[in-house]
Amino acid sequence: MGANGREVIIRVKKFDSWDGDLESEYDGKELSAIIESWMTDNTVKGKFNTSDATTNMMLFEQVRIPLYDAAGKAQDTRGFAKGLQKFLKEPPYSITNKLMMKGLGQAVIVLGDK
C-alpha cells in the first residue's frame, strides 16, 4: 500500500441550479478534461479509472491516493478530495462546490452550490 497508495472513489456531480456543466470550456479545455488532468497529477503514479462520465457527472474508481500529504500527515479520502475542491474554487475556474463523504472511502464533490 505504501508504494501504490490507498484505493478510493471520487464522484463529481453538478447541482441542477448551476448553469455550467462538465463540458464547459476553460481556456479551450473541457472541465472534465481539466479534472482528469488534476487526477493524473495528484494520484499515485497517475492511477485511476474514469468509470463513467457524462455532461453532469464523473465517476473515478480505483483512485490511488498517497498515504501522506505534502506536510507528511496521514491523508484520507476527504483530505485528497479537498485538494480537488480547492483547485476548482480558485481562478480561473472559480466554481463554488460542496464536498460530501459517503463512508470512509468515497467522496462526492457537487459543483455549483454549497
C-alpha positions in Angstrom: 0.0 0.0 0.0 2.9 2.3 0.6 4.1 2.0 -3.0 0.6 2.1 -4.6 -1.4 4.3 -2.3 -4.8 3.8 -0.8 -7.7 3.0 -3.2 -10.8 5.3 -3.0 -13.7 6.5 -5.1 -14.3 10.1 -6.1 -17.5 11.3 -7.8 -18.0 14.8 -9.3 -21.6 15.9 -9.9 -23.4 19.2 -10.5 -26.3 20.9 -8.9 -29.3 21.3 -11.2 -29.3 25.0 -10.5 -25.7 25.5 -11.8 -25.6 26.9 -15.3 -22.3 25.2 -16.1 -21.5 21.5 -16.7 -18.6 19.2 -17.2 -18.4 20.1 -20.9 -18.0 23.9 -20.1 -14.7 25.1 -21.5 -11.9 27.0 -19.7 -9.0 28.2 -21.8 -10.1 25.8 -24.6 -10.3 22.7 -22.5 -13.5 21.0 -21.2 -13.9 20.9 -17.4 -14.0 17.1 -17.5 -10.5 17.0 -19.1 -9.2 19.6 -16.6 -10.4 17.4 -13.7 -8.9 14.3 -15.2 -5.6 16.1 -15.7 -5.7 17.1 -12.0 -6.4 13.5 -11.0 -3.4 12.3 -13.1 -1.1 14.9 -11.4 -2.3 14.1 -7.9 -2.8 10.3 -7.7 -0.1 7.8 -7.0 1.6 7.1 -10.4 -1.4 8.6 -12.1 -3.6 5.6 -11.3 -7.3 5.9 -11.5 -10.2 4.8 -13.8 -12.8 7.1 -15.2 -15.7 4.6 -14.9 -18.4 6.9 -16.0 -18.5 10.4 -17.5 -21.5 12.5 -18.7 -22.3 16.1 -19.0 -23.5 16.2 -15.4 -21.3 13.6 -13.6 -18.0 11.8 -13.5 -17.1 8.7 -11.5 -13.5 7.9 -10.7 -12.9 4.5 -9.3 -9.7 2.7 -8.2 -8.2 6.1 -7.4 -4.9 5.6 -5.8 -4.2 8.4 -3.3 -1.0 9.0 -1.4 -0.9 7.8 2.2 0.6 11.1 3.3 0.0 14.7 2.2 2.8 17.2 1.3 3.2 18.1 5.0 3.8 14.4 5.9 0.4 14.0 7.7 -1.7 10.9 7.1 -4.2 11.6 4.3 -7.7 10.2 3.9 -10.3 10.4 1.1 -11.7 13.7 2.4 -8.2 15.3 2.6 -7.5 14.2 -1.0 -10.8 15.4 -2.3 -10.3 18.8 -0.5 -7.4 19.3 -2.9 -9.6 19.0 -5.9 -12.3 21.1 -4.2 -9.8 23.9 -3.6 -8.4 23.6 -7.2 -11.9 24.1 -8.6 -12.7 27.1 -6.3 -9.6 29.1 -7.4 -9.3 31.2 -10.6 -9.6 30.7 -13.5 -12.4 28.2 -12.7 -13.9 29.9 -9.5 -16.5 27.1 -9.2 -18.4 27.1 -5.9 -18.7 23.4 -4.8 -19.6 21.2 -1.9 -17.7 18.2 -0.6 -19.7 15.3 0.9 -18.5 12.0 2.2 -20.0 8.5 1.8 -18.3 6.3 4.2 -14.5 6.1 4.6 -13.5 5.6 1.0 -15.9 7.7 -1.1 -16.1 11.4 -1.6 -18.6 13.4 -3.7 -17.9 16.9 -5.0 -21.0 18.7 -6.1 -20.4 21.7 -8.4 -22.3 25.0 -8.4 -23.6 25.5 -4.9 -22.7 25.0 -1.3 
